């Protein structure tokens, strides 16, 4: 691949363009909002000047799901590229729309990089957004081998991990692991809108983790969910059944009847244990099997350079940080940094940090 056109310079399109440009690909940026394309170009994602060199090697369609089919039909009709991919989060609908439009899809393959942020737009884009993340490819019997190879090259250049799936199977999967979590996060966060200020001040890391993605752009998510409503509704129906059973179990715990209290406790334990079992299945670092890390918790003041200093001291101890979390103390200019490390390295790191003057919380 030497040349590419990215149509749609939001978070995903610009991130892909940044990754390709960083690896020497000539990238041309197109967006109906010319200012957004100029912003992406100013970040080093390519050029927003009109392309006049004939067909490019790859056209990347990075527009909302509702506009994918029409944008692809236009690009294919203009013979814009040797191969076409889209990066929308829904795959079955756009494919059926293309078939209904009578578009020849031999040069097209639907794809979906499983990466993103709660922020949107080119200013949130990064060249490493896709590194180590699954990138779904949905080829059909009509897909040319050259097209599949170019799509695989795109995934490799973005340092993602290719996963081949059927389009409808993909849509059911993302309903479970992406679209429903967004709605659940938003529904939990919505409970805070009218909450008493005293209650809100008690928010800790748990509520921050659960509601982080609730900061996402509602308009973008309406477009995504409008393209995949059935599978998402099916998952939510299952959650609704669990919620109803959990409510009844909690009511049982309120009862004066001993049998109802035991039944309520059993119901709550069941849902929590099933949650444990499901959480274990979530892939760990770089998509590998989940790993059990040990936490070294360090008190830290809210001063410039403190995080950099603790990371540097950890590096001097010869310990790799596998994950990190920060808990901010309510009403204080201080917090707690939780460093997740390999169990065998935890004691060494704790001793080294204490020697360098850090205060640790006992586990």
C-alpha positions as CSV (number, residue, x, y, z in Angstrom):
1,X,0.0,0.0,0.0
2,X,1.3,3.4,-1.0
3,X,-1.7,5.7,-1.1
4,X,-5.0,5.9,0.8
5,X,-8.0,8.1,1.0
6,X,-9.8,8.5,4.4
7,X,-13.4,9.7,4.1
8,X,-14.5,11.0,7.5
9,X,-11.9,12.6,9.8
10,X,-13.4,11.9,13.2
11,X,-11.7,10.0,16.0
12,X,-11.4,6.6,14.1
13,X,-10.7,8.0,10.6
14,X,-8.0,10.5,11.8
15,X,-6.4,7.8,14.0
16,X,-6.1,5.4,11.1
17,X,-4.8,8.3,8.9
18,X,-2.2,9.2,11.6
19,X,-1.0,5.5,11.8
20,X,-0.7,5.2,8.0
21,X,1.0,8.6,7.5
22,X,3.5,7.7,10.3
23,X,4.5,4.6,8.2
24,X,5.0,6.5,5.0
25,X,1.6,6.1,3.3
26,X,0.4,9.1,1.3
27,X,-3.0,9.8,2.9
28,X,-5.6,12.1,1.5
29,X,-8.3,13.4,3.8
30,X,-11.9,14.0,2.9
31,X,-14.8,15.3,5.1
32,X,-18.0,17.2,4.4
33,X,-16.8,19.5,7.2
34,X,-13.7,21.0,5.5
35,X,-12.5,22.5,8.8
36,X,-12.4,19.1,10.4
37,X,-10.3,17.7,7.5
38,X,-7.9,20.7,7.8
39,X,-7.6,20.0,11.6
40,X,-6.7,16.4,10.9
41,X,-4.2,17.5,8.3
42,X,-2.6,19.9,10.7
43,X,-2.1,17.0,13.1
44,X,0.0,15.2,10.5
45,X,-2.7,12.7,9.4
46,X,-2.2,13.6,5.7
47,X,-3.3,16.3,3.3
48,X,-6.8,17.7,2.7
49,X,-5.9,18.8,-0.8
50,X,-7.8,17.1,-3.6
51,X,-6.3,13.9,-4.9
52,X,-5.5,13.9,-8.6
53,X,-3.4,10.9,-9.0
54,X,-5.9,8.3,-10.3
55,X,-7.0,5.4,-8.1
56,X,-5.6,5.1,-4.6
57,X,-4.7,1.7,-3.2
58,X,-7.3,1.9,-0.3
59,X,-10.3,4.0,0.5
60,X,-11.2,4.0,4.2
61,X,-14.8,5.0,4.8
62,X,-15.0,6.4,8.4
63,X,-18.5,7.9,8.5
64,X,-21.5,7.0,10.8
65,X,-23.2,3.7,10.0
66,X,-26.3,5.4,8.5
67,X,-24.1,7.0,5.8
68,X,-21.7,4.1,5.0
69,X,-23.7,2.6,2.2
70,X,-24.3,5.8,0.3
71,X,-20.7,7.0,0.8
72,X,-19.3,3.6,-0.4
73,X,-21.7,3.6,-3.4
74,X,-20.4,7.0,-4.4
75,X,-16.8,6.1,-4.0
76,X,-17.1,2.8,-5.8
77,X,-19.1,4.5,-8.6
78,X,-16.2,7.0,-9.0
79,X,-13.7,4.2,-9.1
80,X,-11.8,5.9,-6.3
81,X,-9.7,3.0,-5.1
82,X,-8.5,-0.5,-5.7
83,X,-10.1,-1.6,-2.4
84,X,-12.6,-0.2,0.0
85,X,-13.2,-0.7,3.7
86,X,-15.5,0.9,6.2
87,X,-14.8,1.1,9.9
88,X,-18.3,1.5,11.3
89,X,-19.3,-0.3,14.4
90,X,-22.2,-2.1,12.7
91,X,-21.6,-4.4,9.7
92,X,-24.8,-6.3,8.7
93,X,-26.9,-3.3,7.9
94,X,-24.5,-1.4,5.6
95,X,-23.8,-4.7,3.7
96,X,-27.6,-5.2,3.1
97,X,-28.0,-1.6,2.0
98,X,-25.2,-1.9,-0.5
99,X,-26.8,-5.1,-1.9
100,X,-30.2,-3.2,-2.2
101,X,-28.5,-0.4,-4.1
102,X,-27.0,-3.0,-6.5
103,X,-23.4,-2.0,-5.8
104,X,-20.7,-4.4,-6.9
105,X,-19.0,-5.3,-3.5
106,X,-16.1,-7.4,-4.8
107,X,-13.7,-4.6,-4.0
108,X,-15.2,-3.9,-0.5
109,X,-14.8,-5.5,2.9
110,X,-16.5,-4.4,6.1
111,X,-14.2,-3.9,9.1
112,X,-14.5,-2.6,12.6
113,X,-11.5,-1.7,14.8
114,X,-12.5,-2.4,18.4
115,X,-11.0,0.8,19.8
116,X,-12.2,4.2,20.8
117,X,-12.5,6.9,23.4
118,X,-15.3,8.8,25.1
119,X,-14.0,11.8,23.3
120,X,-14.7,12.3,19.6
121,X,-13.3,14.3,16.7
122,X,-9.8,14.6,15.2
123,X,-8.3,16.3,18.2
124,X,-8.9,13.1,20.2
125,X,-7.1,10.9,17.6
126,X,-3.8,9.2,18.2
127,X,-1.6,7.1,15.9
128,X,-1.5,4.3,18.5
129,X,-5.2,4.0,19.1
130,X,-5.5,0.6,17.6
131,X,-2.3,-1.0,18.8
132,X,-2.9,-4.5,20.2
133,X,-6.7,-4.1,19.8
134,X,-8.9,-6.5,17.8
135,X,-9.8,-5.3,14.3
136,X,-12.7,-7.3,12.9
137,X,-12.9,-8.2,9.2
138,X,-16.1,-9.5,7.6
139,X,-15.2,-10.9,4.1
140,X,-17.8,-12.7,2.0
141,X,-17.4,-15.2,-0.8
142,X,-17.4,-12.3,-3.3
143,X,-14.5,-10.5,-1.6
144,X,-11.4,-10.4,-3.8
145,X,-8.2,-11.8,-2.3
146,X,-6.4,-8.5,-3.1
147,X,-9.0,-6.6,-1.2
148,X,-8.6,-8.9,1.9
149,X,-4.9,-8.5,1.7
150,X,-5.0,-4.7,1.6
151,X,-7.4,-4.8,4.6
152,X,-5.0,-7.0,6.4
153,X,-2.1,-4.7,5.5
154,X,-4.2,-1.8,7.0
155,X,-4.6,-3.7,10.2
156,X,-0.9,-4.5,10.4
157,X,0.1,-0.9,9.7
158,X,-2.2,0.2,12.6
159,X,-0.6,-2.6,14.7
160,X,-4.0,-4.1,15.5
161,X,-5.0,-7.8,15.7
162,X,-7.1,-9.1,12.8
163,X,-10.2,-11.1,13.7
164,X,-12.4,-12.6,10.9
165,X,-16.1,-12.8,11.6
166,X,-19.5,-13.0,9.9
167,X,-21.1,-9.6,9.8
168,X,-24.3,-10.5,11.7
169,X,-22.3,-12.4,14.3
170,X,-20.2,-9.3,14.7
171,X,-23.2,-7.2,15.3
172,X,-24.5,-9.5,18.0
173,X,-21.1,-9.5,19.6
174,X,-20.7,-5.8,19.8
175,X,-24.2,-5.4,21.1
176,X,-23.0,-7.4,24.1
177,X,-19.5,-6.0,24.6
178,X,-19.8,-2.4,23.4
179,X,-23.2,-1.0,22.7
180,X,-25.1,-2.3,25.8
181,X,-22.3,-1.3,28.2
182,X,-22.6,2.3,26.7
183,X,-26.3,2.4,27.5
184,X,-25.9,0.8,31.0
185,X,-23.1,3.3,31.8
186,X,-25.3,6.2,30.7
187,X,-28.3,4.9,32.7
188,X,-26.2,4.6,35.9
189,X,-24.8,8.1,35.3
190,X,-28.3,9.5,34.7
191,X,-29.1,8.5,38.3
192,X,-26.6,11.2,39.4
193,X,-28.2,14.0,37.5
194,X,-30.8,14.8,40.2
195,X,-28.9,13.3,43.1
196,X,-28.3,15.2,46.3
197,X,-24.9,17.1,46.2
198,X,-23.8,15.3,49.4
199,X,-24.3,11.9,47.7
200,X,-22.4,13.0,44.6
201,X,-19.4,14.2,46.7
202,X,-19.1,10.6,47.9
203,X,-18.3,9.3,44.4
204,X,-15.3,7.1,44.4
205,X,-13.3,5.1,41.8
206,X,-16.1,2.5,41.4
207,X,-18.6,5.0,40.1
208,X,-15.9,6.7,37.9
209,X,-15.1,3.4,36.3
210,X,-18.7,2.5,35.6
211,X,-19.7,5.9,34.2
212,X,-16.5,6.8,32.3
213,X,-18.0,6.1,28.9
214,X,-21.2,7.9,29.7
215,X,-19.3,11.1,28.7
216,X,-19.5,9.9,25.0
217,X,-21.3,12.0,22.4
218,X,-25.1,11.2,22.5
219,X,-25.6,12.1,18.8
220,X,-22.9,9.6,17.7
221,X,-24.4,6.9,19.9
222,X,-27.9,7.4,18.6
223,X,-26.5,6.8,15.1
224,X,-24.7,3.7,16.2
225,X,-27.6,2.2,18.2
226,X,-30.1,3.0,15.3
227,X,-28.0,0.7,13.2
228,X,-28.0,-2.2,15.6
229,X,-31.2,-1.9,17.7
230,X,-32.4,-5.5,17.7
231,X,-29.3,-7.2,19.1
232,X,-28.9,-4.5,21.7
233,X,-32.5,-4.8,22.8
234,X,-32.0,-8.6,23.1
235,X,-29.1,-8.1,25.5
236,X,-30.9,-5.5,27.5
237,X,-33.9,-7.8,27.8
238,X,-31.6,-10.3,29.5
239,X,-30.2,-7.7,31.8
240,X,-33.7,-6.5,32.6
241,X,-34.6,-10.1,33.7
242,X,-31.5,-10.1,35.9
243,X,-32.5,-6.7,37.3
244,X,-36.0,-7.9,38.2
245,X,-34.7,-11.0,39.9
246,X,-32.1,-8.9,41.8
247,X,-34.8,-6.4,42.9
248,X,-36.9,-9.3,44.2
249,X,-33.9,-10.7,46.0
250,X,-33.2,-7.3,47.7
251,X,-36.8,-7.1,48.7
252,X,-36.4,-10.5,50.3
253,X,-33.5,-9.3,52.3
254,X,-35.8,-6.6,53.7
255,X,-38.4,-9.2,54.8
256,X,-39.0,-10.3,58.4
257,X,-39.4,-13.8,57.1
258,X,-36.2,-15.8,57.6
259,X,-36.8,-18.0,54.5
260,X,-37.3,-14.9,52.3
261,X,-34.1,-13.4,53.7
262,X,-32.2,-16.6,52.9
263,X,-33.7,-16.7,49.4
264,X,-32.8,-13.0,48.9
265,X,-29.2,-13.6,50.0
266,X,-28.9,-16.6,47.7
267,X,-30.2,-14.5,44.8
268,X,-27.7,-11.7,45.4
269,X,-24.9,-14.2,45.7
270,X,-25.8,-15.9,42.5
271,X,-25.7,-12.7,40.4
272,X,-22.5,-11.6,42.0
273,X,-20.9,-15.0,41.4
274,X,-22.1,-15.0,37.8
275,X,-20.5,-11.5,37.5
276,X,-17.2,-12.9,38.8
277,X,-17.4,-15.7,36.2
278,X,-18.1,-13.3,33.3
279,X,-15.4,-10.9,34.4
280,X,-12.8,-13.6,34.3
281,X,-13.5,-14.1,30.6
282,X,-12.6,-10.5,29.7
283,X,-9.3,-10.6,27.9
284,X,-6.3,-9.2,29.7
285,X,-3.3,-7.1,28.5
286,X,-2.8,-7.2,24.7
287,X,-5.8,-9.5,24.3
288,X,-4.1,-12.3,26.2
289,X,-5.7,-14.4,28.9
290,X,-6.5,-12.4,32.1
291,X,-3.6,-12.2,34.5
292,X,-3.7,-11.9,38.2
293,X,-1.7,-8.9,39.3
294,X,-0.8,-7.6,42.7
295,X,-1.4,-4.0,43.7
296,X,1.1,-1.7,45.3
297,X,-0.8,1.3,46.6
298,X,1.1,4.5,47.0
299,X,-0.1,7.8,48.5
300,X,0.7,10.8,46.2
301,X,0.2,14.5,46.5
302,X,-1.4,16.5,43.7
303,X,1.7,18.3,42.6
304,X,3.3,18.6,39.1
305,X,5.7,15.8,38.3
306,X,4.6,13.4,41.0
307,X,3.2,10.8,38.7
308,X,6.3,11.0,36.5
309,X,8.5,10.6,39.6
310,X,6.7,7.5,40.8
311,X,6.8,5.9,37.3
312,X,10.5,6.7,37.1
313,X,11.2,5.2,40.5
314,X,9.3,2.1,39.5
315,X,11.4,1.8,36.4
316,X,14.6,2.1,38.5
317,X,13.4,-0.8,40.5
318,X,13.3,-2.8,37.4
319,X,9.5,-3.4,37.6
320,X,7.0,-3.1,34.8
321,X,3.7,-1.5,35.5
322,X,1.0,-3.7,34.0
323,X,-1.9,-1.3,34.8
324,X,-2.5,1.8,36.9
325,X,-5.4,3.4,38.7
326,X,-5.7,6.7,40.5
327,X,-8.1,7.4,43.3
328,X,-8.5,11.0,44.2
329,X,-9.2,11.9,47.9
330,X,-12.4,13.8,48.4
331,X,-11.7,17.5,49.3
332,X,-8.0,17.0,49.5
333,X,-5.1,17.7,47.1
334,X,-3.9,14.1,47.3
335,X,-4.8,10.7,46.1
336,X,-3.8,7.0,45.9
337,X,-2.0,5.5,42.9
338,X,-2.6,1.8,42.5
339,X,0.3,0.1,40.6
340,X,-0.6,-3.3,39.3
341,X,2.5,-5.5,38.8
342,X,3.4,-9.2,38.5
343,X,3.0,-10.8,42.0
344,X,6.7,-11.8,42.2
345,X,7.7,-8.1,41.7
346,X,5.3,-6.6,44.3
347,X,7.5,-7.0,47.4
348,X,10.6,-5.7,45.5
349,X,8.7,-2.6,44.3
350,X,7.1,-1.9,47.7
351,X,10.5,-2.0,49.4
352,X,12.2,0.2,46.7
353,X,9.5,2.8,46.8
354,X,9.5,3.0,50.6
355,X,13.3,3.4,50.5
356,X,12.8,6.3,48.1
357,X,10.4,8.0,50.5
358,X,7.0,7.0,49.2
359,X,4.2,6.3,51.7
360,X,2.4,3.0,50.9
361,X,-1.0,1.8,52.0
362,X,-1.0,-1.5,53.6
363,X,-3.1,-4.1,51.7
